[in-house]
Structures are given as structure tokens and as C-alpha cells.
Amino acid sequence: MKKNAVFNQLAVLLCMISCTAILHGESMTDLNGVAVSNAKIPFYNRNVLQSMIFADKAEYRAQLLYGYNVVIDMLRKNVDPDRISNDWKLQLYPLNADLKTVVSFWKKRLNFCEAVISSPEGALDQRARSAAGDKEIQMRSPMMDLNGIGFAADFKNRQIKVNSDVHFVLRTPQSDPRKLLKNIPEKYEFLTGHSDLLHLDSARNRILLLGKVEVNDGKMKLLCDRLTLVTGAKEKNSSDRLGISGITEIYADGNVKVEKILPPNAPRSDARELHGDHLVYNVAAEELRVTGDKKHPSIVSGNGLTLRGRELVFFRSKRQLIVPADCWMRIEQDGVKRFLRSDYGNFNFTTGICDFLGNVRGSSQENELVCRKMRVFLKRNEKKHAPQTAGKDASPLSAAGDLDSGSMEFDRALCRGNVFLFRKDRNGISTLNSDDAELNYSTDKAVFSGHVKSKSGGSTLETARLQMNLRKTAADPRKRELISAEAAPGVKITGSADAKGEYSVLTARQGFFDYLKDRIDFTGDVVSKRGKSALTSDRLELFLAPSAQGAKDVSIPGVSSGAAGTKRTLKNVIATGNAVMNDDKNRPQSDRIEYIFVPAGADKKEMPGLFQSGSLRLAKVICDGNVVLNNRVVAEPAVTAGEPVAAKAPGAGVMLGHTAGFKEIRSRHLVSDMNKLTTVFSQDVKLSDGTSKMDCEKLELFAKRSAAAQTTSAQAKISDIDDDPFDLPAENSVPSTIAIGNGLELDRAIASDNVVLDRRDPSGKADGKVYCSKALFESSEMTVVCTGTPEERPKAVSSGKTHEADKFVIHLKDERIESIGEGSVK
């Protein structure tokens, strides 16, 4: 045994001398086939010891030295050979070892070794100063550990190539064992990954990974086809040849994907992914850039956010994301999808402010908004927000960790510069234009300001400020419905021109649209005009109701009416506060005027009346308080004494004689029934035609279709009203003016309760008075029949004499008064 041991020691010594000779260029062909055990082989570079190779067994074949159970120590510069440990049978720590184990291993070797390579077999080329093998390889260094299959090491150029099945651990500078010999932190910061091939170039500070690359830091995972890690250059005068002192840059190429690693049972809303073709990360500047070749890079989040652009630039320390061009974003919140596009995007997740500049266009299923620039304010959802741990995450992959700040949600938006809102509703597309707009998702308000102009169905609304109030629908809380809108100061609504070239205009100081209560209010100097007609009041109220089957909605420009999709139509209109109607025929006015509408019905094709509105028709007009109804002054043909007055369209004033129509009626109340074609004036009724007067407590007018109207009704629909001031489709418009019975004529009239007729002759001279309980005017007979009661018979007073009779008949054609029954003269 002793002899064999001596022989082995001599063989090793011979092998070392021979290897040294080879390194100095001497021939060793005579050593072919020589094998030794426990070989210790030094590699020199320019007479400087660079590596020490240990092998349980080594043999020389064809100028290559084959070793088994090879351990290669990559030595530090100017190392003392006596410090080099004998590493036969060296056990390396596993790839997934904890930081304490790693530090313990390197604590014993840092004074001579900067890396260790181990493989079951390896071929050593002493001339080229290289090593290679096709078996498993393990490399351990203070900053990087790896396992793989097959390797080639170029010690001269400081390069190591691992051929396949590469798995590695790359520690951050905070976990560098060389800095942790005394105090080992609890947190171990490192990257793990795998690839098909790895090329470590220490001379150029590059680590290249190829083929199905995956790297993760426990929080984020990076996948790509090619990954280049640039490591920090070694410090000046450092003896560390390997030079891996932390990552300074990351270059990822080909099918790049960065995704957040979710813990078990984490909600899908926490997921985030970054996609692109190229990724560049500068660790010092903490700047991440992602670009694409054929497709723009994008960010996809489980909380419903998708963002893409021509380039994505993320600044980690500022938590800021910039999209320099072609910014496109999709937001799905509460089940509703919204899209936003702009030339430029800037997202600051620290402040929760996102700016979009240039050709900004936001859209949803029902709306599209366009402006020059938009600022979006995000708010943190505390239910989804996970408190951040103290300290700064050193992992370079974490730069992509806050790409959209998953706990942030849309709060409100400010729009500036030529804001346009296109809204799709049941009546088609409406538009709204303003200088500025604020959309508040938290308070469910949308405010448009500046010169606000809204169009719908051909009509236009103009105001200085329009506020829309929304709320979540009861049927679907994910969606919102319009419940009210306010327009002020100053409101102007213009309808489109009709076939005659006329259009309606409504102005007021303020407008309020309440869709929950189905009403629309205009207040302050309200004026509605169309052609020569105008309705003025202090306040105008429109009341809506569910529409009939097939009827179109009432709508306001830029604002849909009705809640939760229910269709609405006009029910009644109330004008209050010095309400006055002016047209070319009449001038009714009152403290309060109310118009009541009902569905027209299939059999109501021809509708006389003050209002007519396609699928609607006017049922009643009610006036309360200081009612005054005036005719326009019309030139009448001269009347010769004794000749009858020819009346083509008799009016109430014919009851008094001399004129074809009334000039003025006053009362406290008025009710005009379009179904019965009756109009009733009540309380302190006064009728005057300029020459004659009549007072009573109640005046009932009964109309009939004129002969001219009856002959033309079959040819054209009779209508003497103006269209809706909002100019809705004709079959469901909101009338804006009153017209008195075009196509109607007075059939008969009844005056009752304290009737007094103050008559004058054609010259205006007083011609007496008639007192009675009731006066009946018959247009067919052109007579007024005055009657009374047995207790209070009618009286006629003229020239100081009082005539009593059972009744008096006034013949308007010849101004003759006939007394009937027992009479008396006083």
C-alpha cells in the first residue's frame, strides 16, 4: 500500500510538471494514455495563475486532458497558491439554498476564489486554456449560481457557455455574500430563471439567455425568446475576474411578456401583464421602455384595464408611465367598457393623475367624447388596496410591478378644448359641444361649461353651463341612467325649420330637466317664439308620461328623457307668472296657463283645436288668475247704418254687434275643452269689442267647424300650432305657441249670472244696457236671447227708460231688439 501511495504521488507530481510544460509550449505527446488520480492542474495566463482544476481522475488523450468529477476554481488575481484549498469531492450547495447557506459557503473561499464550476466529466485544452463537457454542469459564484447540461469555458476570454436546460439564480447587490459576512438580512433578494442556452461573457459584462427564457423575482415574471443581462463593471483594482456585481441593464427581445405572480386564491382583478417585442430596462435610471415591431406593446390588467401605445416608458421611482404616441386604453369598470385614445398619455400613479393630449377620443356603447386634452383623476379602492411593505424593492423586474396600480379606479375627468359629446339614444345620435367638461364618476355628475351647444333631432340647445346628474340603475347597478339635468345661466333652444321655413326658439334664464318626476322646468324670462307667435312667462313647466305604443320619445337636445329606458311623451304644459301668448290673431294672457294633452288615437286623424301634435292632441287649456284674451285689431269694411254686418267667421264679439270678432275678454278663470269644442270663462267675466261691453260671471263659447275647414280637412291635416321648441319628430312635439281655432267658428255662446250688455251704436254712442240672468247667442240666427227668472226678469235700459219682458231677442243683423212676453216700461 505504501508503495502504491508513493507511486500515485509521483504520478500526480509528474502530471503537474507535464501540464506546466504544456502551458509553456513544450510537447507532451509522449504522455498519451497516462492517467492519474486526484489530479490538481493549474491554468496560467501570461505566467499568472488563473484557474485551478481538480479531478478525481485525469488522463491525457489527443492533446486534451480528460477529467472526471471535475471542479474548476476560477481564482482571484494575485492569489497565494497556499491559500487554495484542495477541492476534490467538493460539495456545492443546491440551487435553491437559502442566503445563510450561500454566505457560509463563500465565507471560506472569498480569499482565493471568485467562482466554482463542477461537472462529472470535462475535457481540458491547456493550450487554448478552455474546458468543455456534455454532462451536467454547476456553477457557483457570489452573485450568480446556475445548473445546466453541457458547457464550454473559455478561460482566456472569460466566457462560459451552457448548452441546454439552464436554471440559474442571480442575486441582487443587496444579497451579495461578499457584503454579508457578519450580518445576514432576513430578506433574500434574487432572480431565478431558466432558458435553453446561457452565454456568460465576463469580459463584456454580459449574460445572454436564449430560447424560452423565463426570469422571475417572486413578484414578477419575465418571459421572452432572448434576454441580455448587462452586469456592472468590476471596481478598479478589484481582484474579481468574473465581474458580476449586479444587473445594470436588461434587454429582452421576442414575445416579451412580464406578468405579476399572484398568490394562491388571489382575485383575477390583481393580475397584470405587459406585452411587447422589445424591452429595455436601465437599472440606474429606473427607466423601462417597451416597443413592438408589427404590434404596439400593451398592458393588460385583471381589473379591466388594457393600455397600449407605440412605446411604453415607465419610470419606477416616480411610478410614472408615459405613452409618447398612439395611446389607446380600454377600461372595464362595473361591467361597462370604455375606450380612450390620444396622441400622448402620461400616467402618474403616485398622484393618481393621468393626462391625455392631442386628439383625445373616449367612447362607450352609448357615448363618444372628443376633446383636445383630458386629465383623468384616479382614486384608490381601499377594498382592493394591499398596503405596501416598507423599503425599496431592489429587483429590476419590479419596475413593471406598478404598471397600472391595480387598486386605482376612475374617479373623475377634466376635458379642455372644443369638447364634443356624441350620444346614441332611442331617437338617434345627439351631440353636445362645449369649451370644457368635468365628468365625475364618484358623484355621478357631468358638467359642461363655456359655450355649450347641444343638438338632437335637428334642434339645438345653447347655454353657458349644463350639468347632467346620473345614478346607478336599479335593474343593472353596473350602468347609469340620467335622472336630471340643469342648464344655466341662460338657455336657448332652437328647433329646425319646417316646410315653411319657420322654426321655434325658446329662451330662459335656467332650465331644469327632472326625469325621475318626468318634468322639465324653464324659469326666468321664458320666451317661446315661432314665426309671429310667442309665449312669454316667468316659468314654463312640461310634464311627461309613459308614451303610447309606438310613439316616439320627448327629448331635450343632448339629453335623453325618461329613466331606465322608459319612453316618455308630453302630458301637460304650464306657463306661470305673467304668461302671455302673442300670435297674429289672438293674445291670451293669465297668471297661469295650462295645456293638457292626450293620445290622439287611430280615429283622430283630423283634429281641430289650439294644439295639434301628431300622436298627441290638445284636450284642454286652463287659465287661472287675471285671464285676458285679445284679438288682433283687424281693419273692417265700412258699415252703413241700417245694413247688416257680414261675419265670415263669427266670434264672441258678434254677440255685441258691429264687429266680426271679439277684441278682448277678461275673467278670473278659463277652461277650453278641445273634445267638446267649448270654452268657459268664469268669475268677473268682461267682454269688450271697443264699442260695446258685456259683463257676467260665466261665459260659455261653443265652436263648430267652419264650412271652409270642412272642405279642406280631407286634403290636409289642420294645424295651427308651432312645433316643439326642441323640434322633435312631428308626431310627438311639445307645442310652444297657442293659436285660436283656425278652421273653427263660433256656433253659440251662453253668458249667465248677472249678465249686463252695454250696447253702443256704430258711431260709438251709448245705446243702452240689457240686464239678464242668461244671454244665448246663436250664430246661425245671429241673435242674442236674453232671459231671466220670474223673480228677476230681463231689463233693457235705453234713453232713461227701463223695459222689462219675459225675454229680449237682439237681432244683430239689423240691430233690432225684440221683447217677448209681458212687458212693462218705467
Protein Blocks (a to p, Z undefined) as FASTA:
>chain_A
ZZmmmmmmmmmmmmmmmmmmmmnopacklmgoiacehiacdddeehiafbdcddfbdcde
ehiacdehiacddddehiafklpccfehiacddfkbcfklmmmmmmmmmmmpcbdcddfb
dcddfklopaddfbdcddddfkbccddehiaddfknopacdfbhpacddddfklgfklmm
mbccfbdcddddddfbdcddfknopacdeehiacdehjaccddfbdcdddddddehiabf
nlpgbjfbdcdeehiacdddddehiafklpccdddfbdcddfklopacdddfkbccdddd
fkopacddfbdcddfklopacdfbhpacdddeehiacddddfbdcddfknopacdeehia
cddfkbccddfbdcddddddfklpccddedjdfbfklmmmmmnopmbccfbdcdeehiac
ddddfkopaddddfbdcddfklopacdehjddddeehiacddfbdcddddddfklmmbcc
dfbdcddehiaddddddfkopacddddfbdcddfklopaddeehiacdehjbccddfbdc
dddddddehiacdddehiaeheehiacddfbdcdeehiacddfkbccddfbdcdddddeb
jmlmbccdjbdehjaccfbdcdeehiacdddddddddddehiacddfbacfklmngoiab
dfbdcdfbdcddfklopacdeehiacdehjaccddfbdcddddddfklmmmmmmpccdfb
dcdfklpafklcccfbdcehehiacfbdcdeehiacddddfkopaebjaddfbdcddfkl
opacddddfklccdddeehiacddfbdcddfklopacdedjdddZZ
